[in-house]
Amino acid sequence: MKRIIILAVFSVQSCISIFVNAISQEEPKYSFGFMDFLGKMVLESQFEGAGQFKHGLAPVKKNGLWGYINRKGEVVIPFQFKDAEPFSDDPILAPVEDNNELSEKNWGYIDQKGEWVVKPSFYNATVFRNGVAEVATTKFKFKQVSKRYDKYYLTKGFKLIYSNGLYSYLAGPGRYAEGLLASCKDGKWGFKDTNDTWIIPPKYTIVGNFSEGLARVQITEPSPYNDCELIQEEEPSGLWGYIDKTGKEVIPLKFRQAEDFYAGLAVVDETYKARQFLPANAFTKYLIDKQGKNALDLSFKKARSLGRSGYLLVGRDEKNKLGLEPTEEGIIDRKGNRKTLDVAKNTKIFDVRYDDGDFLKITFQLQPIPEKYEHTYISRYYYTKDLTQAIQKDFPPCFGASVHPPNCMTGNFTEGLVWIAK
C-alpha cells in the first residue's frame, strides 16, 4: 500500500528502523509517483508503493509485487519480489525478499540486472552502508517473541560478523560507522573492525555510533546484563561520555543524555531521567565541543540536533529569549540564533526531518485545533542553506500505529527525484 521511510529519531539512545513497510494485504489506498526539484511530477502516480532512486533504479510495487524501474518509468527488473529496497553504493546491490511461501529466510541481494548475488538466506536484511549491511540470521529461542533475531553484520566480502541479539534485527544501540562495528559480547558493548577483531573491548552497557571520530558510550553500575539476548535499547540509569577510536575516554562519563557529534558539537543533558517527568523549570540541555567544554547554553527543556544541516530543533526555552510559547518548537543555528520560517502565524512546527541532503522536511500543525481534537498537518521542503521553501507545495502527512511523527506521504530526494503518494 505504501512505503514509509523512518529516519533516525534520537533519544537517549537511538536506533530505529531506517524504513518499515506499514502495509497490509488489503486493497491499496494510495498510488505513488515521482516528483522533481521543481515540484513537477515526472512519473505520474501509478504504483502501489515506491522507494528511493539509487544508481538510476527505484523499487516500485505493482499487483502486490516489487520490481525496479528507471527514471523513464521503464521496468528494468520485473515485478517478482515480496519486498524490495533501494540499491546501495558499495557494493551496488539491493536487498530483496523472494516471493517463496515455503521458506522464512527469503531475503538476499541482487545486482542491477536482477540476478542473485547473495541468494535468499536471511530473515531480513538492510542496504549496504559503506560496505556493511545488517542481516537477521537466526530466530531466538524465546518462542513467545516471534520476531526476535540474532543480528549479524554482512561485509561487502560477504563475511558475517556477530553484532547483537536484540528484539528486532534493526534495533540496537550502535551501528557500523567510520570503520568500526558496534558489537555485543556477554551483555557488554564494544567495537570490532571488519575483520571481526575487537578494537575496543566490550565493557559498555550501551554505545552509540562513531561520528567525527568520537562515539557516545554508557556504563551502568551495577551492570544490568550478562547476555546479549536480554539487552534493552535504553538503560536510563547509566552515565554517558565519549571515546575516540582507540577506546580512550576523551570526555568523562557524566551525562544523563547525549547525542552524536555534528560539526564539532553535541547535545548533552546532565539531569535527564527516562520515563520521569522533570519539574517545569528543569532546563539543562546544552552543546559541548570535542573537549567536553560548554559551547552553547541552550537553556531548553527539549533540544535535538538536525544532523549535518547545522540546525537544532528546540522547545520550551527557559529564559524565553526566542519568544517561544510553552508548547512551541523552533529552529536555531549552532550559535543560538533563531531561524525564522516564512509561514502563517497560525502554524507551528510539529517535526523536522533531515535526510543528509540539501533539504529539511518540516511538518507543521495548523492552529487553532478544531473541535474533537482533529489535528491538521502539512509538510514542506526547505533548503538547508537558508531555510527558504524549496517547493511551493504542501504535502499532507498520513497516520498509522508505526508512524510518529507523520512522514509517509513524501520521501526524501535522491538523484533529483522523490516519491509522492496520493
C-alpha positions, 0 to 999 in steps of 0.5 A: 500500500505504501512505503514509509521511510523512518529516519533516525529519531534520537533519544537517549539512545537511538536506533530505529528502523531506517524504513518499515513497510506499514502495509497490509494485504488489503486493497491499496489506498494510495498510488505513488509517483515521482516528483522533481526539484521543481515540484513537477511530477515526472512519473505520474502516480501509478504504483502501489508503493515506491522507494528511493532512486539509487544508481538510476533504479527505484523499487516500485510495487505493482499487483502486490509485487516489487520490481525496479524501474528507471527514471523513464518509468521503464521496468528494468527488473520485473515485478517478482519480489515480496519486498524490495529496497533501494540499491546501495553504493558499495557494493551496488546491490539491493536487498530483496525478499523472494516471493517463496511461501515455503521458506522464512529466510527469503531475503538476499541481494541482487545486482542491477540486472536482477540476478542473485548475488547473495541468494535468499538466506536471511530473515531480513536484511538492510542496504549496504552502508559503506560496505556493511549491511545488517542481516537477521540470521537466526530466530531466538529461542524465546518462542513467545517473541516471534520476531526476535533475531540474532543480528549479524553484520554482512561485509561487502566480502560477504563475511558475517560478523556477530553484532547483537541479539536484540528484539528486532534485527534493526534495533540496537544501540550502535551501528557500523560507522567510520570503520568500526562495528558496534558489537555485543559480547556477554551483555557488554558493548564494544567495537570490532573492525571488519575483520571481526577483531575487537578494537575496543573491548566490550565493557559498555552497557550501551554505545552509540555510533562513531561520528567525527571520530568520537562515539557516545558510550554508557556504563551502568553500575551495577551492570544490568546484563550478562547476555546479549539476548536480554539487552534493552535499547535504553538503560536510563540509569547509566552515565554517558561520555565519549571515546575516540577510536582507540577506546580512550575516554576523551570526555568523562562519563557524566551525562544523563543524555547525549547525542552524536557529534555534528560539526564539532558539537553535541547535545548533552543533558546532565539531569535527564531521567527516562520515563520521569517527568522533570519539574517545569523549570528543569532546563539543562540541555546544552552543546559541548565541543570535542573537549567536553567544554560548554559551547552553547547554553541552550537553556531548553527543556527539549533540544535535538540536533538536525544532523549535518544541516547545522540546525537544532530543533528546540522547545520550551526555552527557559529564559524565553529569549526566542519568544517561544510559547510553552508548547512551541518548537523552533529552529536555531543555528549552532550559535543560538540564533533563531531561524525564522520560517516564512509561514502563517502565524497560525502554524507551528512546527510539529517535526523536522526531518533531515535526510543528509541532503540539501533539504529539511522536511518540516511538518507543521500543525495548523492552529487553532485545533478544531473541535474533537481534537482533529489535528491538521498537518502539512509538510514542506521542503526547505533548503538547508542553506537558508531555510527558504521553501524549496517547493511551493507545495504542501504535502499532507502527512498520513497516520498509522500505529508505526508512524510518529511523527507523520512522514509517509506521504513524501520521501526524501530526494535522491538523484533529483527525484522523490516519491509522492503518494496520493 
